Amino acid sequence: MREHDRFFFEQIADGVWRAEVDPPLPIEAEEEEQVRRCATTARLVDCNEAMLRMYACVEPAQLVGSRLGDSFDLSDPRSLGFFRAFVRGGYRASDLESNELDRNGEPRSFLNNLVGVVENGQLTRIWGTRRDISERKAAEEAGRAARNQLAALVQASPLPIVGIKPTGEVVSWNPAAETVFGWTAEETMGRRLLNIPGDKQEEFDGLRARVAAGHPSTGFETQRLRRDGTLLDVIISTAPLQGADGKTDGLVAIYTDITGRRRAEEELRQSQEELRQAQKMEAVGRLAGGIAHDFNNLLTAILSYSEMLLGELPAG
């Protein structure tokens, strides 16, 4: 490679490489034979420093001379799929992902562009560029794992959890919501909430607008409707869901059914009231008993004195 070509070759941030197919591969060979030969007989003869760094190499000798398939786990169908896509594309591929191992055995992910050189009906050379997307793929995988964990938690939650658009249409309705409110997910998806009592609609619209504006709410006590028409006392905690652009693209609400607690509180209040009434009656009874006792003592004294007076009166 000429000196000025080498200069630009080394300045490119992406990995750049060239492989020779030896012996050359007849383009009329069976597809599976072409796939196998691309992986096992195409050897790197040149690459830039960016390519070396991608494989944790410090010297060209650590990478040059290796077969294209050496960095792949060829027992993984995805690996042969990489070479198959190249062959089926007429020895061209753009933005083709590969999953490989560097010289330390660490997994790496690349986005590749490849072009094959065909001479006299045979594939003789392959040029390629690649971009290391390992960090992006790891971040995507971490995000996917986090979403899966969150979805599992929502599904397993004993509390109703409901997701809605900023405009109010339901986008998620977990099994607990089905159990508590009575509507299935299929009946609610894409529709405005069915569990809002008529006299609570204005209250709900105000709460939704506040949360959509970026103001989460916790401990909001209100009532919601069951499918059978009964009212439930609930506490709602709700928060906005933001997209990658930072804008609110949804809301999530968690419901706690406190109907039983409210009923128990009312029963306790009634019991306490009945106890107070009983205590009042007991006090009145003791007061009446005391008055009766005192009156009886007074009456006994009067009767005794009256008898004494009658005994002193002359006969006739």
C-alpha positions in Angstrom: 0.0 0.0 0.0 1.3 3.4 -1.0 2.5 5.7 1.8 -0.3 8.3 1.5 -2.9 5.6 1.2 -1.5 4.0 4.4 -1.7 7.4 6.1 -5.5 7.7 5.5 -5.9 4.0 6.2 -4.6 4.5 9.7 -6.5 7.7 10.4 -9.9 6.1 9.9 -11.7 5.5 13.3 -13.4 2.4 12.0 -11.5 -0.9 11.7 -10.4 -1.4 8.1 -9.1 -4.8 6.8 -8.3 -6.8 3.8 -8.4 -10.6 3.4 -7.1 -12.9 0.7 -9.1 -16.0 -0.3 -6.5 -18.7 -0.9 -7.2 -20.7 -2.9 -9.7 -18.5 -4.7 -13.4 -19.5 -4.3 -15.4 -20.4 -7.4 -18.6 -18.3 -7.3 -20.5 -21.3 -8.8 -19.8 -23.5 -5.7 -22.6 -24.6 -3.5 -23.8 -22.0 -1.1 -22.8 -23.9 2.0 -19.3 -24.6 0.5 -18.9 -20.9 -0.1 -20.0 -20.1 3.5 -17.5 -22.6 4.9 -14.7 -21.4 2.7 -15.3 -17.7 3.5 -14.9 -18.5 7.2 -12.0 -20.9 6.9 -9.8 -20.0 3.9 -10.1 -16.2 3.8 -7.1 -14.8 5.8 -6.3 -11.3 7.0 -3.4 -9.8 5.2 -3.7 -6.2 6.3 -5.6 -4.0 8.9 -5.3 -0.6 10.5 -4.6 0.1 14.2 -8.3 0.7 15.0 -8.9 -2.9 13.9 -6.1 -4.1 16.2 -7.6 -2.3 19.2 -11.0 -3.8 18.6 -9.4 -7.3 19.1 -7.2 -6.2 22.1 -4.1 -6.7 19.9 -1.1 -4.4 20.1 0.9 -5.8 17.1 -0.3 -6.6 13.5 1.3 -10.1 13.9 -1.3 -10.9 16.5 -4.1 -10.6 14.0 -2.7 -10.7 10.5 -2.6 -14.2 9.1 -5.7 -15.3 11.1 -8.8 -16.7 9.3 -11.9 -14.6 9.2 -13.7 -17.3 11.1 -11.1 -17.6 13.9 -12.8 -14.9 16.0 -16.2 -16.5 15.6 -17.9 -19.3 17.5 -18.7 -21.3 14.4 -20.9 -23.7 16.4 -23.3 -20.7 16.9 -25.7 -20.5 13.9 -25.5 -16.7 14.0 -21.8 -16.9 13.1 -22.4 -18.9 9.9 -25.4 -16.6 9.3 -22.9 -13.7 9.0 -21.0 -15.4 6.2 -24.1 -16.6 4.6 -25.5 -13.1 4.4 -22.3 -12.0 2.7 -22.5 -14.8 0.1 -26.2 -14.3 -0.6 -25.7 -10.6 -1.0 -23.4 -11.2 -4.0 -20.3 -10.7 -1.8 -21.6 -7.4 -0.5 -23.0 -6.5 2.9 -23.9 -3.3 4.6 -24.4 -2.8 8.4 -24.1 -6.5 9.0 -23.8 -7.3 12.7 -21.3 -9.9 14.0 -20.7 -11.3 17.4 -17.1 -12.3 18.0 -14.4 -12.8 20.6 -11.2 -10.7 21.0 -7.9 -12.3 21.7 -8.7 -12.4 25.4 -11.9 -14.3 24.8 -14.1 -11.3 25.6 -17.3 -11.0 23.5 -17.4 -8.1 21.0 -20.1 -6.9 18.7 -19.3 -5.2 15.4 -21.3 -3.5 12.6 -19.7 -4.5 9.3 -19.5 -3.4 5.7 -17.9 -5.9 3.3 -17.2 -6.1 -0.4 -15.7 -9.1 -2.3 -13.4 -8.9 -5.3 -14.3 -11.4 -8.0 -11.8 -12.2 -10.7 -12.3 -14.7 -13.5 -15.3 -16.2 -11.8 -13.6 -16.6 -8.4 -13.7 -14.7 -5.1 -10.1 -13.7 -4.5 -10.2 -10.9 -2.0 -12.5 -9.3 0.6 -12.3 -5.7 1.9 -14.2 -4.7 5.0 -14.8 -2.0 7.6 -16.2 -2.4 11.0 -17.4 -0.3 13.9 -17.3 -1.5 17.5 -20.8 -1.5 18.9 -20.1 -3.6 22.0 -21.0 -0.9 24.4 -24.1 0.0 22.6 -25.2 -3.6 22.5 -24.4 -4.1 26.2 -26.5 -1.0 27.0 -29.3 -2.3 24.9 -29.1 -5.7 26.6 -29.1 -4.0 30.0 -32.1 -1.9 29.1 -33.9 -5.0 27.7 -33.2 -6.9 30.9 -34.4 -4.0 33.0 -37.6 -3.8 31.0 -38.1 -7.5 31.3 -37.6 -7.4 35.1 -40.0 -4.4 35.4 -42.6 -6.2 33.2 -42.3 -9.3 35.5 -42.7 -7.2 38.6 -45.8 -5.5 37.1 -47.3 -8.8 36.1 -46.7 -10.4 39.6 -47.7 -7.3 41.6 -50.6 -7.9 44.0 -51.6 -4.2 43.4 -53.4 -3.0 40.3 -50.9 -1.2 38.0 -52.3 0.7 35.0 -50.4 2.5 32.3 -52.2 5.2 30.2 -51.3 7.7 27.5 -51.2 11.4 28.4 -54.6 11.6 26.7 -56.0 8.9 28.9 -56.1 5.8 26.8 -55.0 2.5 28.6 -51.8 1.0 27.3 -51.3 -1.6 30.1 -53.6 -3.3 32.6 -52.0 -5.9 34.9 -53.6 -9.1 36.2 -54.2 -7.5 39.6 -56.2 -4.8 37.9 -58.3 -7.5 36.2 -58.9 -9.1 39.6 -59.7 -5.9 41.5 -61.8 -4.0 38.9 -63.3 -6.9 37.0 -62.4 -5.8 33.4 -59.9 -7.9 31.4 -56.9 -6.3 29.7 -58.4 -6.9 26.3 -61.5 -5.0 27.3 -59.5 -1.9 28.5 -56.6 -1.6 26.1 -56.8 1.5 23.8 -59.9 2.8 25.7 -60.2 5.5 28.3 -60.4 4.2 31.8 -63.6 2.4 32.5 -63.2 2.5 36.3 -63.8 6.2 36.8 -67.2 7.0 38.4 -69.1 9.7 36.7 -68.8 12.1 39.6 -65.0 11.6 39.7 -64.2 12.3 36.0 -63.4 16.0 36.5 -61.2 15.0 39.5 -59.4 12.4 37.4 -58.8 14.8 34.5 -57.2 17.3 36.9 -55.0 14.7 38.5 -53.9 13.4 35.0 -53.1 16.9 33.8 -50.9 17.6 36.9 -49.0 14.3 36.6 -48.5 14.7 32.8 -47.0 18.1 33.6 -44.3 16.4 35.6 -45.8 16.4 39.1 -46.1 12.9 40.6 -48.8 12.2 43.1 -48.8 9.8 46.1 -51.4 8.9 48.6 -54.3 10.4 46.6 -57.5 9.0 48.2 -60.6 8.7 46.0 -63.1 6.1 44.7 -63.0 3.8 41.6 -65.7 1.7 40.0 -65.8 -2.1 39.7 -67.3 -3.7 36.6 -70.3 -4.9 38.8 -71.0 -1.3 39.7 -69.8 -1.3 43.2 -67.5 1.5 44.4 -64.1 0.9 45.9 -62.2 3.2 48.2 -58.6 3.5 46.8 -55.3 5.2 47.3 -53.6 6.1 44.0 -49.9 6.8 43.5 -49.1 8.0 40.0 -46.1 9.3 38.1 -45.2 10.4 34.5 -43.3 8.1 32.2 -40.7 10.0 30.1 -39.4 9.1 26.7 -35.8 9.4 25.4 -36.5 13.1 24.6 -37.5 13.8 28.2 -41.1 14.4 27.3 -44.0 12.7 29.0 -45.3 10.0 26.8 -47.4 8.1 29.4 -48.5 7.8 33.0 -48.4 4.9 35.4 -50.8 4.5 38.4 -50.7 2.0 41.3 -53.9 1.4 43.2 -54.3 0.3 46.8 -57.8 -1.0 47.6 -58.6 0.4 51.1 -62.3 -0.5 51.0 -61.8 -3.2 53.7 -59.8 -0.7 55.8 -62.5 1.9 55.5 -65.1 -0.6 56.4 -63.1 -1.7 59.5 -62.6 2.0 60.4 -66.3 2.6 60.2 -67.1 -0.5 62.2 -64.6 0.6 64.8 -66.1 4.1 64.9 -69.6 2.6 65.4 -68.3 0.3 68.1 -66.7 3.2 69.9 -69.9 5.2 69.6 -71.9 2.3 71.0 -69.4 2.0 73.8 -69.7 5.7 74.6 -73.5 5.4 74.6 -73.3 2.3 76.9 -70.9 4.2 79.2 -73.4 7.1 79.3 -76.3 4.8 80.1 -74.2 3.1 82.8 -73.4 6.5 84.3 -77.1 7.5 84.3 -77.9 4.2 85.9 -75.4 4.7 88.7 -76.7 8.2 89.2 -80.3 7.0 89.3 -79.4 4.2 91.7 -77.6 6.7 94.0 -80.6 9.0 94.0 -83.0 6.2 94.6 -80.9 5.0 97.5 -80.7 8.4 99.1 -84.4 9.0 98.6 -85.2 5.6 100.2 -83.1 6.5 103.2 -85.0 9.8 103.5 -88.3 8.1 103.1 -87.5 5.6 105.8 -86.6 8.4 108.2 -89.9 10.2 107.4 -92.0 7.1 107.9 -90.2 6.3 111.2 -90.8 9.8 112.5 -94.4 9.7 111.4 -95.0 6.5 113.3 -93.5 8.1 116.4 -95.8 11.0 116.1 -98.8 8.8 115.6 -97.9 6.8 118.7 -97.9 9.9 120.9 -101.4 11.0 119.8 -104.2 10.3 122.4 -106.6 7.5 121.5 -109.8 8.4 119.8 
